[in-house]
Amino acid sequence: MNRTVQGFPEQAKTALKNEALQKAMGSTSGEFREKRAKAVQALPEFDELCEAATDIKKRVLDNLDYYLEQFETNVKRNGGQVHYARDGARAQEIVVALCQKHEATKVTKSKSMVTEEIELNHALEAVGIEVTETDLGEYIIQIAGETPSHIIGPALHMSEDEIAELFSDVHGTDKLEASDDRGAKLVREARGVLRDKFFASELCISGANFLVAETGSIAIVTNEGNADLCRLIPKHHIAVTGIEKIVPNLEDLGAMLRVLARSATGQAMTSYVTLVSGPNDLYQDPSFHVVLVDGKRSQALAEETREMLRCIRCGACMNHCPVYGAVGGHAYGWVYPGPIGAILSPSFLGLDSARHLPHASTLCGACGDVCPVRIPIPELLRHWREETYRQALTPVKERTIIRLWAWLAARPTIYGLVMRAGIHALKLLSKKGLIRRLPLVHEWTMHKDFPAPEGGKFTELWRKSEGHDNE
């Protein structure tokens, strides 16, 4: 797709002009928000569950080495193997080697954000291994040659008509015309294609929503059941996930699942929750491998942004973000979009290449309010903004304006004079109470008019308000 993290400003502008994308985003984001609100309202103890989930993740991150060792010990006891990968390149090498060891040439995959992160499909295809995504959204974007635009809805940016045309081109069928049941027909068409892929599969690759240290199990959460088909038919299974996905025990897993489903899709529980605790015992000599990817996660543990590692990939922050809702996921340029992506990308990819993303926020706080594991996303965005300034990664004009503002703010008398002059100037620039273009910061008025000041300074108005006349 040739999108880059560095190109966010240009990609966002393109997204704002894309009428089809705007329509798709408008119809889906609101639906996610409404379903979550209803699910939360129906569970009086939801906030308590979120506090419990937060404490679980904090405990894990404080003792990550201990829980990883416990998990590895129990996976081995169950007949599986654990492989550690310091980065995406090493994870690719491990998975490719395992596929070749088991002579697998056809692989089915269930949804995994970490395999997207490490670009695993490209590595497998480069050595001649056929890879098929079996989650419907992932399958759609795979055959479209695109990347996910949302953590839980990979093809959220595509319209039904676009999907119908895509299926016609790829499957060699007549395009399904618009009808009340076209969506169901498209699902049946994909199901028919994927069923053949399932039965031809020689190896399964999955992600893992959670890793249970006490039992050595991986937990996979889906609404389509594709992970179960993907896992049960072939003889060999490789799970690829991040080192931070650990939970101590099954009781803790239960708490995490309850907040995940409600935050992600507004369900009390997802349709399928699968626990895998070893190789597929339907076969002789099966294998089960868990590839744990670091990818700078252990480095993040020692940094101020470590709280981002509590993320359970529910997508609630995206669904409530006005910026994501306006530009969609592809504008962010990497696998993790939205508010959480704006703090993950600088850590995983480097701030120099992702410096625009922490600024892609109004800091309204909605993302932090809905996070089920209480990640202080607005605070972490501010942290990365401060870092971009400290490392001189922001444009000279921006740094100059910030320095000038700081100088003025430390001198109240001069600040007051400048603000009065500014208010007067803005009033002169206005027409019928609106400003069509602002000097120096014209980006603020590119897509909407700027309201002109209607009164004096806030401090003056505050002093005149009831109870503050003499202050």
C-alpha positions in Angstrom: 0.0 0.0 0.0 3.1 2.2 0.2 1.8 4.0 3.4 4.3 5.2 5.9 4.2 6.4 9.5 6.1 9.5 8.5 3.5 10.4 5.9 0.6 10.8 8.3 -0.1 14.5 7.5 -0.4 13.8 3.7 -2.3 10.5 4.3 -4.8 12.2 6.6 -5.5 14.9 4.0 -6.1 12.2 1.4 -8.4 10.3 3.8 -10.5 13.5 4.5 -11.1 13.8 0.7 -12.1 10.1 0.3 -15.9 10.2 0.3 -16.3 6.4 0.4 -14.0 6.2 3.4 -15.9 9.0 5.2 -19.2 7.2 4.6 -17.8 3.9 5.9 -16.2 5.5 9.0 -19.4 7.4 9.8 -21.6 4.3 9.7 -19.4 2.0 11.8 -17.7 4.0 14.5 -21.0 5.1 16.0 -22.3 1.5 16.0 -19.3 0.4 18.0 -19.8 3.2 20.6 -23.5 2.4 21.0 -23.0 -1.3 21.5 -20.2 -0.7 24.1 -22.4 1.8 26.0 -25.3 -0.7 26.2 -23.0 -3.5 27.3 -21.4 -1.5 30.0 -24.7 -0.2 31.3 -26.0 -3.8 31.5 -23.1 -4.7 33.8 -23.1 -2.7 37.1 -19.7 -4.1 38.2 -18.0 -3.1 34.9 -15.8 -0.4 36.5 -14.8 -2.8 39.2 -13.9 -5.4 36.6 -11.8 -2.8 34.8 -9.9 -2.0 38.0 -9.3 -5.7 38.5 -8.1 -6.1 34.9 -5.8 -3.1 35.4 -4.3 -4.6 38.5 -3.8 -7.9 36.8 -1.8 -6.3 34.0 0.2 -4.1 36.4 1.1 -7.2 38.4 2.2 -9.0 35.2 4.4 -6.2 33.9 6.0 -5.9 37.4 6.9 -9.6 37.3 7.0 -10.4 33.6 10.1 -12.5 33.7 8.6 -14.8 36.4 5.3 -15.3 34.5 7.1 -15.9 31.2 9.2 -18.6 32.8 6.2 -20.2 34.4 4.3 -20.1 31.1 7.3 -21.7 29.3 7.6 -24.5 31.9 3.9 -25.4 31.6 3.9 -25.3 27.8 6.7 -27.8 27.8 5.0 -29.9 30.4 2.0 -30.0 28.0 4.1 -31.2 25.1 4.7 -27.8 23.4 7.7 -25.6 22.7 8.3 -21.9 23.4 10.6 -19.8 21.1 11.7 -16.2 22.0 12.2 -13.7 19.2 13.9 -10.4 20.0 12.4 -8.7 17.0 10.2 -9.3 13.9 13.1 -10.5 11.7 14.0 -13.2 14.2 10.3 -14.2 14.6 10.0 -14.6 10.8 13.1 -16.8 10.8 11.6 -19.1 13.5 8.2 -19.5 11.9 9.6 -20.1 8.4 12.1 -22.7 9.8 9.2 -24.5 11.6 7.1 -24.5 8.5 9.9 -25.9 6.5 10.7 -28.5 9.2 7.2 -29.8 9.0 7.2 -29.6 5.2 4.2 -27.3 5.2 3.5 -25.5 1.9 -0.1 -24.5 2.6 -0.8 -22.6 5.8 -4.1 -21.1 7.3 -4.0 -18.3 9.7 -6.4 -16.9 12.3 -6.4 -13.2 13.0 -3.2 -12.0 14.7 -2.0 -8.4 15.0 1.5 -9.4 16.0 1.9 -11.4 12.7 0.8 -8.2 10.9 3.3 -6.3 13.0 6.2 -8.5 11.9 4.9 -8.9 8.3 4.9 -12.6 8.6 2.9 -13.3 5.5 5.5 -11.7 3.2 8.2 -13.8 4.8 6.3 -17.0 4.2 5.3 -16.2 0.7 8.9 -15.3 -0.1 9.9 -19.0 0.4 6.9 -20.4 -1.6 4.5 -21.0 1.3 0.8 -20.3 0.5 -0.8 -18.3 3.3 -4.6 -17.9 3.7 -6.2 -15.6 6.3 -9.3 -17.2 7.6 -10.8 -14.3 9.6 -13.3 -12.7 7.2 -12.0 -9.2 7.6 -8.4 -10.3 7.3 -9.2 -12.4 4.2 -10.8 -9.4 2.5 -7.8 -7.2 3.0 -5.4 -10.0 2.1 -7.0 -10.5 -1.3 -7.3 -6.7 -1.7 -3.6 -6.3 -1.0 -4.3 -3.9 1.9 -3.4 -3.7 5.5 -5.8 -3.7 8.5 -7.5 -0.3 9.2 -8.8 -1.3 12.7 -7.7 -3.7 15.4 -11.0 -5.7 15.5 -12.4 -4.7 12.1 -9.6 -5.0 9.6 -11.9 -4.2 6.6 -13.9 -1.6 8.3 -12.9 1.0 5.7 -14.4 -0.9 2.8 -18.0 -0.7 1.7 -20.2 -3.7 0.9 -20.2 -2.7 -2.8 -16.4 -2.6 -2.8 -16.2 -6.1 -1.2 -18.7 -7.5 -3.8 -16.6 -6.2 -6.6 -13.4 -7.5 -5.0 -15.0 -11.0 -4.6 -16.1 -11.0 -8.2 -12.6 -10.1 -9.5 -10.8 -12.6 -7.2 -13.2 -15.5 -7.2 -14.2 -15.2 -10.8 -17.9 -14.9 -10.1 -20.6 -12.5 -11.1 -20.8 -9.4 -8.9 -23.6 -9.6 -6.4 -25.9 -6.6 -6.9 -27.2 -4.6 -3.9 -29.9 -6.4 -2.0 -31.1 -6.8 1.6 -29.3 -10.1 1.9 -26.1 -9.3 -0.1 -24.0 -9.2 3.1 -25.1 -12.8 4.0 -24.4 -13.9 0.4 -20.9 -12.5 0.5 -20.2 -14.3 3.8 -21.4 -17.6 2.2 -19.2 -17.0 -0.8 -16.2 -16.4 1.4 -17.0 -19.4 3.5 -17.1 -21.7 0.5 -13.7 -20.5 -0.6 -12.2 -20.8 2.8 -13.5 -24.2 3.6 -11.4 -25.7 0.8 -8.4 -23.8 2.2 -9.0 -25.2 5.7 -9.0 -28.8 4.5 -5.9 -28.3 2.4 -4.0 -26.7 5.3 -0.9 -28.5 6.5 -0.1 -26.1 9.4 -2.0 -23.5 11.4 -0.7 -20.1 12.5 -2.6 -18.1 15.1 -2.2 -15.3 17.4 -3.1 -15.4 21.1 -5.2 -12.8 22.9 -3.9 -14.1 26.3 -1.3 -16.5 27.6 -2.1 -18.3 30.9 1.0 -18.8 32.9 -0.5 -21.2 35.4 -1.6 -23.7 32.8 0.7 -23.0 29.8 -2.4 -22.3 27.7 -3.1 -19.8 25.0 -6.5 -18.1 24.7 -7.9 -17.2 21.3 -11.0 -15.1 21.0 -13.1 -15.0 17.8 -16.6 -14.4 16.6 -16.4 -16.7 13.6 -15.0 -19.9 14.9 -12.3 -19.8 12.2 -9.5 -20.2 14.8 -10.9 -23.6 15.9 -11.1 -24.9 12.3 -7.7 -23.5 11.6 -6.3 -25.3 14.6 -8.1 -28.6 14.6 -7.6 -29.7 10.9 -3.9 -29.5 10.5 -1.3 -31.5 12.5 0.9 -28.6 13.5 0.1 -25.3 15.2 2.3 -22.2 15.7 1.0 -19.3 17.9 2.7 -16.0 17.5 2.1 -13.2 20.0 3.8 -10.6 22.2 5.5 -11.2 25.5 3.1 -8.9 27.3 0.0 -11.0 26.7 0.5 -13.1 29.9 -2.1 -13.4 32.6 -1.3 -15.3 35.8 -4.2 -17.8 36.0 -7.6 -18.8 34.6 -9.5 -16.7 37.1 -7.6 -13.6 35.9 -8.3 -14.7 32.3 -12.0 -14.7 33.1 -11.9 -11.0 34.2 -9.9 -10.0 31.1 -12.4 -11.7 28.8 -15.4 -9.9 30.3 -13.9 -6.4 29.8 -12.4 -7.3 26.4 -15.7 -8.3 24.8 -17.7 -5.4 26.1 -15.1 -2.9 25.2 -14.4 -4.3 21.7 -17.8 -5.3 20.2 -20.3 -4.6 22.9 -20.9 -8.3 23.6 -21.2 -10.0 27.0 -18.7 -12.6 25.7 -17.3 -13.3 22.2 -18.8 -16.2 20.4 -15.8 -18.5 20.6 -13.2 -18.5 23.4 -10.7 -21.3 22.7 -8.0 -22.5 25.2 -5.2 -24.4 23.6 -3.0 -26.3 26.1 -0.8 -28.5 23.9 -0.5 -30.3 20.5 -3.5 -31.5 18.5 -4.1 -35.0 19.9 -6.1 -36.1 16.9 -2.8 -36.9 15.2 0.4 -38.9 15.9 3.5 -36.7 16.4 1.7 -33.4 16.3 3.5 -30.2 17.3 2.6 -27.0 19.2 4.9 -24.0 19.2 4.5 -20.6 20.8 6.7 -17.8 19.4 6.9 -14.9 21.9 7.9 -11.6 20.2 9.7 -8.9 22.1 9.9 -6.2 19.4 11.1 -3.5 21.9 8.5 -4.5 24.5 11.1 -5.3 27.2 12.8 -1.9 26.4 9.4 -0.2 26.9 9.1 -1.8 30.3 11.9 0.5 31.6 10.4 3.7 30.0 7.8 6.2 31.0 5.4 4.7 28.5 5.4 1.2 30.0 1.6 1.5 30.8 0.9 1.1 27.1 1.9 -2.6 27.5 -1.3 -3.1 29.4 -3.3 -2.8 26.1 -5.5 -5.8 25.3 -6.2 -4.7 21.7 -9.9 -4.0 22.2 -10.0 -1.0 19.9 -12.3 1.1 22.2 -10.0 4.0 22.0 -10.2 4.1 18.2 -14.0 3.9 18.2 -14.2 6.9 20.5 -11.4 9.0 18.9 -12.6 11.9 16.7 -9.4 11.9 14.7 -9.4 8.2 13.9 -13.1 8.6 13.1 -12.2 11.3 10.6 -9.2 9.8 8.8 -9.5 6.0 9.4 -6.7 3.6 10.2 -4.6 3.6 7.1 -3.6 7.3 7.6 -1.5 6.2 10.6 0.7 4.2 8.3 1.3 1.1 10.5 -0.6 -1.9 11.9 -1.6 -0.1 15.1 -3.7 3.0 14.3 -5.7 5.4 16.5 -4.7 6.7 20.0 -3.0 3.5 21.1 -1.1 3.4 17.8 0.1 6.9 18.4 1.9 5.8 21.5 2.9 2.3 20.4 4.4 3.3 17.1 7.0 5.8 18.6 8.1 3.0 21.0 8.3 0.2 18.5 9.4 2.1 15.4 11.3 5.1 16.8 10.1 8.6 17.6 12.0 10.0 14.7 9.8 8.2 12.2 6.5 8.4 14.1 6.7 12.0 15.5 3.5 13.1 13.8 1.3 10.5 15.4 1.3 11.8 19.1 0.0 15.1 17.6 -2.9 13.4 15.8 -5.1 13.9 18.8 -7.4 16.6 20.2 -6.5 15.4 23.7 -10.2 15.3 24.5 -9.6 12.4 26.8 -12.2 10.0 25.4 -9.7 7.3 24.7 -8.5 7.2 28.3 -12.0 7.3 29.6 -13.0 4.1 27.7 -9.8 2.1 28.1 -10.7 -1.0 30.1 -7.2 -1.4 31.5 -7.0 2.3 32.4 -4.0 3.3 30.2 -3.6 7.0 30.6 -3.4 7.6 26.8 -3.7 11.4 26.8 -0.8 11.6 29.3 1.4 9.3 27.2 0.6 11.3 24.1 1.7 14.4 25.9 4.9 12.6 26.9 5.7 11.8 23.2 4.9 15.4 22.3 7.4 16.7 24.9 10.0 14.2 23.6 9.6 15.4 20.0 10.3 18.9 21.2 13.2 17.9 23.5 14.8 15.9 20.7 14.2 18.8 18.2 12.2 16.7 15.9 9.4 19.3 15.5 9.7 22.0 12.8 11.6 25.1 13.6 8.5 27.3 13.3 6.6 25.1 15.9 9.5 25.2 18.4 9.8 28.9 18.0 6.1 29.5 18.7 6.3 27.2 21.8 9.4 29.1 23.1 7.7 32.4 22.5 4.5 31.2 24.3 6.6 30.0 27.3 8.4 33.3 27.5 5.1 35.2 27.4 3.4 32.9 29.9 6.2 33.7 32.5 5.5 37.4 32.2 1.8 38.1 33.1 1.8 41.8 32.3 3.2 41.4 28.8 1.1 38.3 28.2 -2.0 40.3 29.1 -1.1 43.1 26.6 -0.4 40.6 23.8 -3.6 38.7 24.4 -5.7 42.0 24.3 -3.9 42.9 21.0 -4.5 39.4 19.7 -8.3 39.5 20.6 -8.6 42.8 18.8 -6.8 41.5 15.7 -8.9 38.4 15.5 -12.1 40.5 15.7 -10.8 42.6 12.8 -10.1 39.5 10.8 -13.6 38.1 11.4 -16.7 38.4 9.3 -20.0 37.7 10.9 -18.3 36.2 13.9 -16.1 33.7 11.9 -12.6 33.7 10.5 -12.1 32.0 7.2 -8.2 32.0 7.4 -5.8 32.5 10.2 -2.3 33.8 9.5 0.6 31.4 10.3 -1.7 28.6 11.5 -4.0 28.3 8.4 -4.3 24.6 9.0 -6.9 25.4 11.7 -9.2 27.0 9.1 -8.6 24.6 6.2 -11.8 22.6 6.7 -13.9 24.9 8.9 -14.2 28.5 9.9 -12.6 29.7 13.2 -14.9 31.4 15.7 -13.9 34.9 16.5 -13.6 36.0 20.1 -16.9 37.3 21.5 -15.8 38.8 24.8 -12.6 39.7 26.7 -9.9 37.6 28.3 -11.1 34.6 30.3 -9.4 36.0 33.5 -11.4 39.2 33.1 -14.7 37.4 32.6 -13.9 35.1 35.5 -13.2 38.1 37.9 -16.5 39.6 36.9 -18.5 36.4 37.5 -20.5 36.0 40.7 -18.4 35.5 43.7 -15.1 36.8 42.2 -15.7 40.5 41.8 -13.0 41.4 44.4 -10.4 38.9 43.4 
